[in-house]
Amino acid sequence: MKVLAAVTLALGLILINFSTCYGDLQVGFYKGKCRNEVDVEAIVRGAVTARFNRDHSAVAALLRLCFHDCFVNGCDASILIDGPNSEKKASPNKSVRGYDIIDEAKAAVERECPGVVSCADIISLATRDAVALSVGWRWKYDVETGRRDGLVPGIVDLPSSRITVSESIQVFADKGLTVTDMVMLLGGGHSVGFTHCPFIMDRLYNFNNTNMPDPNMSPFLLSTLRSRCPPTGARDNQEVNLDQNTFSAFVVDQSYYQQAMMRRAILRVDQELAFHPATRDLVASTARGSGFPTQFGAAMNNLGRVGVLTGNQGQVRNRCNVVNPITSNSTPAVANKASTSATTTAATNNTSTNAPTATTNNASTSAPSTAAANNANTSPMLGDINPMA
Ligand code: HEM
């Protein structure tokens, strides 16, 4: 018994260690790095709290922004850079919001601790704080920090709204994320926020070109959504809650899984997760159990490690929307992620009609074709139907 206890304790310590330090990232990276012991995380928390108190949908804004940043060029805040070829302007990011929350947090941090805290870390911290605010601080996960900011925008290469579970598993695996990470990130992410009618019209009226609705949608949900998104005259900017449990539409919780079990998930991939052999057991157990907060926090940290720049790579931007002039202090290459093609990537970025997809950006060269579209690609992507344009 004592041996078992000792082994359990040792394993526990290892796990804690793993969860607090990954490569050059670590929880509390900024401790002692600012004058007067300024608490950087408290400053970010203050800015996010002020926004959240005015607008609870800030949590959805930040979660999506964080995901769209990390899946393009890694978690390097490249999504925040302004410019004609910026990621912001790319079609899949047209309805991404929350940039101003990061700008506000960054400005507050810069006032107390100039030139030290990366925008990439502010995205991670702010997202964590918004999640914690959404659950009234009943739980929060620790966030690793120590990222640096990227120097160029990336090619926006995001999963299509019509992606299948199998394809999605591959896309997440290409980023080093497991099936569990994927289920937790999709479930937590889509437990808040909105989608727009164009993203679900096929499920309502013409699923897989059958002229019939998705048979996996509950009849009650179908009728509710059809009245919100009529076959003709539906407004592209009509919003539909991703979590149909109105009591928790702004709370990051396991209600997504419960809804999916009742065939009340909104997006196609969300519903399919409840039936796919690789994911259904996890969806069912998460719907029933109490493990979601821990697993979601772990998945967010795994997401936060995708393609990060650390050490002397990249730079710490002064303002999140503008890259600092390159000095000897910043490494011009996009370091370990975009390989040698940083310049090419910038040049072939979002406006190119024939930009290579998986070869010049961070997406693995084996990314499935469904996900391998750039900003001008014609595959159905998150932004193909562009409700906010
Ligand atoms: C296969 C992967 C994913 C697909 C296909 C997908 C697809 C979508 C689509 C189509 C929308 C609606 C966009 C609109 O109507 O403007 C959406 C919204 C959203 N997604 Fe995802 N998503 C994926 C993964 C994720 C992940 C991993 C997260 C976060 C960790 C996330 C967080 C969100 C949030 C919070 C919203 C609502 C945004 C808002 O209210 O402004 N998504 N997603």
Boltz pocket constraint, residues with backbone or C-beta under 6 A from the ligand:
constraints:
  - pocket:
      binder: B
      contacts: [[A, 57], [A, 59], [A, 60], [A, 61], [A, 63], [A, 64], [A, 67], [A, 95], [A, 96], [A, 97], [A, 159], [A, 160], [A, 161], [A, 162], [A, 163], [A, 168], [A, 182], [A, 185], [A, 186], [A, 188], [A, 189], [A, 190], [A, 192], [A, 193], [A, 194], [A, 195], [A, 196], [A, 199], [A, 242], [A, 267], [A, 269], [A, 382], [A, 387]]
      max_distance: 6.0
